[in-house]
Structures are given as C-alpha cells and as structure tokens.
C-alpha cells in the first residue's frame, strides 16, 4: 500500500519493470499499526496465477469497522503491466470515503468519493495510462529492481479528480532485523512523490507535499516484503504494515472449552 494524494500535474512515463521473479499462489497475513506500534487492523494478502496473469487481493479490516481493500489483475509476461485496479477506503479511520477504479486497457478511470460535507460525488475520465503504471504493484516491483539504482514508476491518484504522478523509489541502504535471534538484513526503499512544474514549487508551501513512504524488502534468491511505513491519506497519520503470525489458543484453554461442552451435554 502506497498512498499519495495531492494536486499534481501529469508526468512522463518510464519503461515497465522487467520481471525477474514471477509471482505465485500466496496467502499472507498482515497487521497494520500506528507509527507508535498500536495495532489498528488485520490484513490478508492473496495472489492467484492464471497463465501470465495474476489476480491479487489485499484487505485491511479495522478495529473501528473501517475497510481498506485493493483488487487488481496484472500481467507478468516479460514486464509487469497493470490490467485492472479497484480500491475502496471507507469508515471512521479515513477522512473521506473513496473508491478508485482503473481499466488499464481502455484507460477509463473512475473516482467515487464523499466530500467534507458527506455528499457523494463522482469523477470519470478516459486517460492515456503509461505502461509503467504501478497502482497495487509497488511492493511486487520493488522485489524485481536493482539494489543500487532509483526506480521511477507512474501512479494514478485521486485529487479527487484522477491524476497521474511519478513515484521515485530509492534504495537507501540495508537495515538489520532478527527472527528468533537469527540475524537478517532488509533493503530499505524511500518512495518520494515527484511533483514537477509549478505545482512542485507550490505544494510544500500549501502543505500538499506528501511525506516519503518507506518499504523494506528482504533480498536474496527469493525476495519478500518485510515492512512498510506509508501515508494513510493526505493529511493523515503514517501507518506501518508488517507480517503477522497466527496465534493459537493455549492447550489448557482448549481443554477447558471441551470440558464445558461436555458438562452442557
């Protein structure tokens, strides 16, 4: 998840990223926390492969009932190319409800949102989408890029009118972490929104320049996502996403439950 929302001009596209590591069938468990570490949502990330196409689903269910969900289909035939994308954000954890849909083939982009008065509005535009469009694909792409070079990607944001912006993902070095005492390293990427032209000069002055997002990828023969720190929404807090492990009930608790069932019978 990478959130960028502001008033941006269109930008030139770069070449799509070459596939080095193909995606496969996966199901990951995630936890979303505040920057201070308080858990606010649990998440599921799944991928299913059909030939050269991958269908991916990412959802976060918040403690306060909010929902953030992404569904996308992309091709990994030689390069990563977005075919379709759909994102929903709603509930008290978000300033406004928003739904963004992208048809990568036709260029149709729709935005449905509620304004500050709670009124539902709709924006629709047929856009010339660049081949390196990375909505929903940022984490996948970062597993396939060089360790020592900046990667530029295109991204559609809702302002609320749809706009195309440029993301700059720069590796800033490796950082250590451990798994049960086993020392590992993850490559840290800083992701900046490149705002060109007059808007780029004005944005910091009016508070529209979003902070950098951060992603950590474990490299090696099988690169994998480790952690991210991303903007929740424009003007909102930073949220951290990390991998989660299932928690099983203790054996004694299970035995007590079974005893209770037997007594009721």
Secondary structure, 3 states (H helix, E strand, C coil): CCCCCCCCCCCCCCCCCECCCCCCCEEEEEEEEECCCCEEEEEEEEEEEECCEEEEEEEEEECCCCEEEEEEEEECCCECEEEEEEEEEECCCCCCCEEEEEECCCCEEEEEEECCCCCEEEEEEECCCCCCECCCCHHHHHCCCCCCCCEEEEEEEECCCEEEEEEEEEEEEEEEEEECCEEEEEEEEEEEEECCHHHHHHHHHHCCCCCCEEEEEECCCCCEEEEEEEECCCCCCEEEEEECCCCCCCHHHHHHHHHHHHHHC
